[in-house]
């Protein structure tokens, strides 16, 4: 199960006027990614109660030439987490638990190191419990069927990464633990609990916990890009992601979920407020809560072998954007971001519309170096790579950077832009700015 933390080089481009009728521009956005074979999937956009787009793109099954459609079922990956968080909050409303209690109150055999970890810490990724999907042996165990107790055993005796409550660190282990607690407290399986308390009441007939063995109608196959072209992605037992990422659904069912959740039909107002109030790093309970270009956004994405997904709600604008993809990569988040700009009448330029220029080879070394990006707690390494530059942020793989001018650069693999600035006195490049989803991150050359 791949983590799907936001790509740090997913940046805000600059021009092109939005149209009065956003739908043609929206179709152009999706077509640009589908045409480059970086996106296959289904898209649903609803604003002010009106459906702007509800359509499938590319194939649900390439071998049988079955197209994606609004009824295609996709694995969601970590969009699952908001359902898990809602389940925990439902149990609190019923007096079965309290999220401010330590985990050990409901798990008597919890390790001593977890004594200070509250359920709220786990909900907000501030527990310090290391994510088992980052363990060295994880890839060698993805195929093996397991159960919740065995999953918890994988990480229960590992040292904490930090003191509970002091930092944010995305942890699939934490959300597996929450599913385990739902089962212990409710006396039901995680699947049955969600079915009886969320899916059935909301009429979500196309949503459930995925199983490799089950015959699931209208299931999308998961693909990846490779040097050989598009091929099937790797196998994962769906018992592994469990309550951190095992759900499947459709765009239509996820719209029902969004409308019910934010319409007060799932949780009481105080529970919904708790779920959608950020604690650290813009994260609440199973959801990111951000302000992007002056607009409030409640969002989460998902990534699991062969699938990437993006679920976005702009409460003040009455805008919901759902992008479910069955081709691994960052396209769903990028498509969703551009669709929001079109829907909100904001200017933008698609990566396919940008024009690269060639800078003199003698000037490229001026940009090279290590730039410390303090608010991301990471170094951005700029290097010369043939006729252009490359960028490597933290532990990410290096990617090519293309010049639009002698100060503005962009990325093609991620919706990205980097601007370089020269010192007024020395005229040497001393800093850069990364633009990310309406935010700016400054890097100082070391």
Secondary structure as GFF3:
##gff-version 3
##sequence-region A 1 446
A	DSSP	alpha_helix	22	35	.	.	.	ID=ss1
A	DSSP	beta_strand	41	47	.	.	.	ID=ss2
A	DSSP	beta_strand	50	57	.	.	.	ID=ss3
A	DSSP	beta_strand	59	61	.	.	.	ID=ss4
A	DSSP	beta_strand	66	67	.	.	.	ID=ss5
A	DSSP	beta_strand	74	75	.	.	.	ID=ss6
A	DSSP	three_ten_helix	77	79	.	.	.	ID=ss7
A	DSSP	alpha_helix	80	93	.	.	.	ID=ss8
A	DSSP	three_ten_helix	103	105	.	.	.	ID=ss9
A	DSSP	three_ten_helix	112	114	.	.	.	ID=ss10
A	DSSP	alpha_helix	119	123	.	.	.	ID=ss11
A	DSSP	three_ten_helix	132	134	.	.	.	ID=ss12
A	DSSP	three_ten_helix	138	140	.	.	.	ID=ss13
A	DSSP	alpha_helix	148	155	.	.	.	ID=ss14
A	DSSP	alpha_helix	172	186	.	.	.	ID=ss15
A	DSSP	alpha_helix	190	194	.	.	.	ID=ss16
A	DSSP	pi_helix	195	199	.	.	.	ID=ss17
A	DSSP	beta_strand	208	209	.	.	.	ID=ss18
A	DSSP	beta_strand	223	226	.	.	.	ID=ss19
A	DSSP	beta_strand	229	232	.	.	.	ID=ss20
A	DSSP	alpha_helix	238	245	.	.	.	ID=ss21
A	DSSP	beta_strand	247	249	.	.	.	ID=ss22
A	DSSP	alpha_helix	251	262	.	.	.	ID=ss23
A	DSSP	alpha_helix	269	275	.	.	.	ID=ss24
A	DSSP	beta_strand	288	292	.	.	.	ID=ss25
A	DSSP	beta_strand	295	304	.	.	.	ID=ss26
A	DSSP	beta_strand	307	314	.	.	.	ID=ss27
A	DSSP	three_ten_helix	315	317	.	.	.	ID=ss28
A	DSSP	beta_strand	319	325	.	.	.	ID=ss29
A	DSSP	alpha_helix	331	343	.	.	.	ID=ss30
A	DSSP	three_ten_helix	351	353	.	.	.	ID=ss31
A	DSSP	alpha_helix	361	364	.	.	.	ID=ss32
A	DSSP	beta_strand	369	373	.	.	.	ID=ss33
A	DSSP	three_ten_helix	374	376	.	.	.	ID=ss34
A	DSSP	beta_strand	378	385	.	.	.	ID=ss35
A	DSSP	beta_strand	388	393	.	.	.	ID=ss36
A	DSSP	beta_strand	399	403	.	.	.	ID=ss37
A	DSSP	beta_strand	408	411	.	.	.	ID=ss38
A	DSSP	beta_strand	416	422	.	.	.	ID=ss39
A	DSSP	beta_strand	429	436	.	.	.	ID=ss40
A	DSSP	beta_strand	439	445	.	.	.	ID=ss41
###
